Amino acid sequence: MTVKLLSSQRMKDFRNVLKQSGLGGYLTVSSLEQRYLSGIELSDGEAVFLITPKQAFCITKKLIVSKMTAAKSFLKTEDVPYGSMLAGALTKIKKMGLKKVAFDPACVDFETGNMLEQAKLVHVDGLVREMRRSKYPDELFKLRKACKIAWESFEEVKPKIKTGMTEEEVRILMALAMTKRGADSIPFNIVCFGENTADAHHTPSKTRRLKKNEAVLMDFGCFYEGYTSDMTRSWWHGDREPAFYTQIWQIVHKAYLAGVKAVRPGATSGEVDRAAREIIETSGYGKEFFHTTGHAIGLEVHEAPILRACTPDLLEENFVVTVEPGIYFNGKWGIRLEDSFLVTCKGAKKLTQK
């Protein structure tokens, strides 16, 4: 299935944002922002974008020019001598007589930020980041595909997990399963056995082997054409599951369901967090749930909004967020359950499932 790319629409919409904000232009060196606005994968240092309410320019080196062809209808590419892209963009600002050109200080290093300040560019926070919250149809297609790759890979790998395997061996199986299904890269692939399941972001061990009766936790996702997935599964490996493990799993699952139910347009991030957290706190394990309830995903694994306590960020249709409550007992085991959801007019639609 092919999907129509909407990069030109995103660029048009962003130019409208500049106009509404009263800005004469926006300069970005961020490859993430550049990919979002152009649909083209660039590395840091390969280009500088200068965008005005009426036009968009890519200032780059000659060897990158052909790479920009796909965006030529809405992004004019100009090559400059190697090492002078930023200077070339600043010269263009002067030649065009642009006033109140902005940059996002969170998207530049200190040296670049200092240079832009000296050139009298102004600070603006999160113009592109705010746009990225609500996903366009082509973004949703890629997110769904990334989620499909993740859960299909888990369904393949879980039956292959046997007593005696190392965490690293299982991690490799997951990486191979996701790669063969079309994943571009594997940003994280956490495999934990036993006491390591209480380490929320454990690094898989090459020597820790799975015992016959102990806890397992896997947290994984992949990038597909720049967009990520994220899911977590926890279960007991073996035929002697402790009653206490079963009890805690059920509490986490109940919290997960409460969080999912709270995901809807108009809900705040804090309300979703509270819905899940109350279940765990009422059960007496509030101190053992020490992270946020979830976060948005997209071009990055962790995007805004973050589903944390007391945050007023409103959820809207076409946001994609995770819900991932957990309870952890240091030195023993931990349980976390996580899926990715599309926010729809009817509530949360799970993406990490068939």
Secondary structure, 3 states (H helix, E strand, C coil): CCCCCCHHHHHHHHHHHHHHCCCCEEEECCHHHHHHHHCCCCCCCCEEEEECCCCEEEEECHHHHHHHHHHCCCCEEEECCCCCHHHHHHHHHHHHCCCCEEECHHHCCHHHHHHHHHCCCEECCCHHHHHCCCCCHHHHHHHHHHHHHHHHHHHHHHHHCCCCCEHHHHHHHHHHHHHHCCCCEEEEEEEEEHHHHHCCCCCCCCCCECCCCEEEEEEEEEEECCEECCEEEEEEECCCCCHHHHHHHHHHHHHHHHHHHHCCCCCEHHHHHHHHHHHHHHCCCHHHCCCCCEEECCCCCCEEEEECCCCCCECCCCCEEEECCEEEECCCEEEECEEEEEEECCEEEECCCC
